[in-house]
């Protein structure tokens, strides 16, 4: 029985490269152009770039944030092999924006599907295919702590804010603060950074409003939409107690003292028992006099729906207080 080239050649190679390989690597290991084309046509391999390939099953199963990571790693793998072939020294590029966030394991929202990099030390902006190369940053703003050259976490957050808006920046910055990837002072030090250009106002809003208490991208987006709708009396991560001090629940947001706003991403309900426990928790909150508003991913894209839900809950709470 002849050996299977995939099992003998490709599987061992991509195992240590996050499912990624370059066409040059495969050719060097005896994979013919015809065999490679067959794998691509069958979907066993997906070509991300001319010289960057990824396992088809891995790519199809990957959520958007993991696809950002795969693309970023693929670009840097390709560049590393080019440098080895040419005898060049250390990489002159570092991943930036959401490409850096993906490598750091930080939350991503509202960005494009391109790979973003910056030159280190010197270099001009340009775009070639799916690779966007931005103006240079100095070497002090780059770290290799995450296995690849990337800009510092705080820098990636404000870059995303500047390029893609406040909401995208807050999702990133909240997660960076929550996970300890950066401190508020790190963000504050970038206020007015000339590199950000026209995006500096958005970056400043993110620096002002970033909050480690938001525990997910959904909560970061919920906080921002409530702010945009004009609700300022909103407290995140509030412990709800009974009158005798017994802990009942920690809620995502509390408004006007008696309206609870919860972001419901549905991912936490892996078992029927989880859903039942959540219903019991909500019943206990209502029994204590709280009105509960649940917001979904779809709601966050419809500010009018969010306002209607919140206003209805606020009206019920006010009516309940008048009746009491």
N, C-alpha and C positions, 0 to 999 in steps of 0.2 A: 504493500500500500504506500503510495507516494505521499510525502509530507505535505501538509496544508500550509501554503506560504503565509496565510494570515496568522495561524497559530504559531508557526515557527519563527516568523520574522516580525510581523506587525505588533502582535499582542505584547511580546516582551519589550518592544521599543516604546510603545505609547503608555505602558503601565507606569513608567517613571516620568512621564511628560504630560500628565493630566489628560490623557486621551488624544494628544496632539502629536503630529509628526510633520516633517517637511517632505516634499516630493524628492528633494535631493537626498535626504536620509534613506528613503525607501529605494531609490535607484541604486544607492551605494550598497544596499543589502541584497540586490539582485531582483527587485520587483520590476518587471518590465512595464513599459508604457501601456501595453495592451491590457495587462492584468490590472493595472491601476485604473484605467478607464472603465473596465468591467466593474470594479468595486464601486466606482463613483456612479455609474449608471444604475447599479442595483440598490444604491442607497447605503451600502455598507460603509462607505466613506463619504463625507461631505467636504467639498473644497471651499474653504473660507476665503482664501486668497490664492493667487497663482501658485504659490509654493507652500501653502499652509493647509493641512488636511486634519480632519477630526473624525473620530468614530461616529458613524451615523446614529446609532442608538443613543449614545451619550448626548449628542447635539439635540436630537428630537425630544429627549426627556428633560432637557435643561430648561429651567425657568429663565425669564429674561435677564435677571441679575447674574445668573451663572453663565449665560451666553456672553455677557460683557466680559466676564473673567476669561472665558475660553478665547475670545478674540484677542484680548490684551496679551495673554500668555503666548498665543500663536505669533503675534507680531514680534514680540521680544525674542521668542525662540528663533524665528527667521533671521532677525537682525544679528543675534548671537552667532549663528552659523556663518553668516556673511562675514562677520568680523574675524572669525577663526580662519576662514578661507583666505582672506586678504592679509592676515597677519596684523590687523588693526588692534589698537589698545582697548581701553575701557569704553563702555557704551557712552555715546555723546547725547543720548536721549533718555528721558525719564517719563514714565506714564504719568498722566495728569487727569484732571477733571474726574469723570465717573470711571474712567479706565483705572485710575489709581484707587478710587473708592472700592471697586470690585476686588482688587487684589488685597486690600486691607480688610475686607469683610464688612464694609459699612453699607448702610441702606442706600438704595438708588431709586429715584422716581423722576419721571418726566424728562428723560434725556434721549439723545439720539442713539443710533446703532453703530456709530463710528468709533474708531480707536483714537484717543487723544494723547498726544505726547508734547513735551516741551524740550527744547534744546537746553543743554547744560552749559552755561557760560556764555555762549554766543550762538547766534543763528536767527534766521528770519521765519516768519509764518508762511505756511503753504499747505495746500491739500493735494494729496495724490490718492485717488481711489477712496478706499475706506479709512485712510490714515490722515488725521489732521495734525499738522505740526505747528505748534504755537511759538510765539516769541520766547526768547531764552529767559531762564531764571538762573540766579547764581547757585553755585554748588551747595551752599549752606541751606538751601531750601529743598534739598533732595535727600532722601534716605534710602538705604537698602535693607531696612529692618524687616521688610515683608517678602524677601526673597527675590525681588526685582527692583531695579531703580524706579522709585516713585517719588512724587512731590510729597512734602509733609502733609499729614492728614488735614490740618487746618487750611492749608493752601488749596487742596483739592475741593474742600467744602465751599470756599468763597469763589473758586473758579466756576463751580457748577452754578452757584447763585448768579454770578455775573453773566454766564452764558445762557442759562436756561430758566432763570427766574427765582423768585423768593421761595416758592413752595418746594421746588427741587432742592434748593440750598438748605432749607430747614430740615427736610428729611435727612440729608447727609449730616448736617452739623449736630442735630439732636442725637443721632446715633453715635457720632464721634465723641461727644461729651459723655453720653451714657456709658459707652464702652471704655472710656478712659484713654481714647486715642489722642485726644488733645484736651487742653484746658481753656477756660473762657479767655484767659489772658493771651493765649496763642491766637485766638480769633480776633481779639481786640487789637492786637499788634498789626493786623492786616487792614485795619480801617483806613481808607484813603490810599491803599497801595496803587501806585500809578499803573502797574501792569494790568489791572482789571479794566481800565479804560471806561467805556460807557456803562459797564456793568457795576461800577462802584456803588451807586445808590441801592441796588438790589442786595449787594453783598453787605452793606451797612445795616439793612433791615434784618438780615439773617444774623449778623453779629449781635444786634440788639435783642432779638427774640429767641435765639436758640436756647433750648431748655432740655436738660438731661432727664427731666422727669417724664418726658414723653417716651413711652416704652416700645413704640413700634412706628413704622412709617405711616400706618393708618392714623395713629394718635397725633403724629406731627401734622398731618394734613388736616385732621379735624380741628386742631387748635388754630391753624391758620385760617381755615374757612370761617370759623366762629368769629375770629378777629375781623376778617374782611366784612362780615355781616354786621359788625358794630357791637358785638357782645364783648364787653370788657371785664365783667365780673365773673370770670371763669377760672376756677382753680383746678389744676391737674392732680391726680393721684391723691384723693382724699379718703381717709378712713371714716367709715360710717359706724357709729356706735349707738347702742340703745341708751335709754335714759339712765340705766344703772351702770353704764360703761362697758357693756358686753360688745365685743367686736362683731360686726355683721359682714362687712365687705369693704374692699378698697375699690373705689369707682374711678373711671378714667377722668371724668370732669364733673364738677359740681357748680351749678349756676344758681344765683339768688337764694342760696341756702337750701333749696328743696327740689331742684331739677337736676337729675343725674343724666349725663350724656355719656353713652358708651359707644365706642367704635367696635363693630361686630364684623371681624374678618372671616368668621365661620371656621377658620382653621383649627380653633381650639376644641371643636366638637368632633373629636375623632370617634367617640363611642356614644351610643344612645344615653348612657349614664351621664356623660358630660353635659348633654343638652338638658337632661332632667335636673341636674344640679344647678345649672344656670337659671332655669325657670324658677326653681325653689328660691335661689338667691334674689331674683327679681321680685318674687312675691313678698319676701321679707322686707325688701326696700319699700315696696308700695304700702305694706302694712304699717310701716313707720312714718308714712306721710310723704314719701318721695314720689315724684313723677319721673318716669324713666323714658329716655329717648334713645333709640338704637339707630346708629348710622352704619350703612354698608359702603363697600367700595363704590357701588353705583351711585349712591346718594352724594358722595363727595364730589362727583362730577356735575352735580345739579344743585347749585346754591339755593335755588328757589325751593326745592324740596326740603333741604336742610332748614331753611328759615321757617317753612310751614310746620315742620315737625316740632321745632324748638318753640315757636310761638304758641302752638296748641298746648304744649306741656306747661309753658309759663302761665297761660291763661287758666289751665286746670289748677295749677298750684295756687294762684291768686284767689280763685273761687273757693278753694278748699280753706284757705286762711280766713277769708271773709265769713264762710259758714261756721268756722270754728270759733 
